Amino acid sequence: QYALPAGTVKKTVIAICILFFLFACVDFFLINKMNSFDSITSGIESILILLMCIYYLALQIRASNDLSVYSNSNFWIIITFLIYISGTFFLYVMAETMIESKAFQIQYTIINSVFNILKNILLSIAMLMKPTSTSIPLQKNKDYDDLLSYKLTT
């Protein structure tokens, strides 16, 4: 099992976030019109969020020895983001050029509404899940140094 050191991942994510912020500011103030939807920035943002969600989900699945990953609210929150952003990715990418089309506006409303409803249902499932018992001791996963890397030991 190959895992990137947590420090490397954190530094990379911070660098990517700073670069994205700078790109978004330059795009907003210098390149793009201020009164229109910016599909380029939205597309890059969606790709970055998808990559981070996939990485986090892979870490959670790798750290779990059994199917208990499905009983964790973090799993449902990450799945929610993956489904919502994957489902609306092309809508946001095409929105800037297609917004004048009446057919696109109808499709946009339907698809966005469906994925918003699905997102709300899945987040509700995550929020209604029972928290894990604190009587079971938590063991720090040495591969990762964040608060979400604790796993139950039984």
TAJO-V849773 format. One line per field, one symbol per residue. ss: DSSP state (h for helix, s for strand, l for the rest). phi: phi as a letter, one per 20 degrees, with the letter a starting at -180 (. if undefined). burial: b if it has 24 or more other ideal C-beta (glycine too) atoms within 12 Angstrom, else e. Layout:
ss->???
phi->???
burial->???
This chain:
ss->lllllhhhhhhhhhhhhhhhhhhhhhhhhhhlllllllhhhhhhhhhhhhhhhhhhhhhhhhhlllhhhhhlhhhhhhhhhhhhhhhhhhhhhhhhhhlllhhhhhhhhhhhhhhhhhhhhhhhhhhhlllllllllsssllllllhhhsssll
phi->.dcfffffffffffffffffffffffffedeeffdcfdffffffgffffffffffffffffffeecefffedfggffffgfffffffdgffffeffedfffffffffgffffffffffffffffgffefffffefefedffffcddfeefcfdc
burial->eeeeeeeebeeeeeeeeeebeeeeeebeeeeeeeeeebebbbbbbbebbbebbebbbebbeebeeeeebeebbbbbbbbbbbbbbbbbbebbeebbeeeeeeeeeeebeebeeebeebbeebeeebeeeeeeeeeeeeeebeebeeeebbbeee
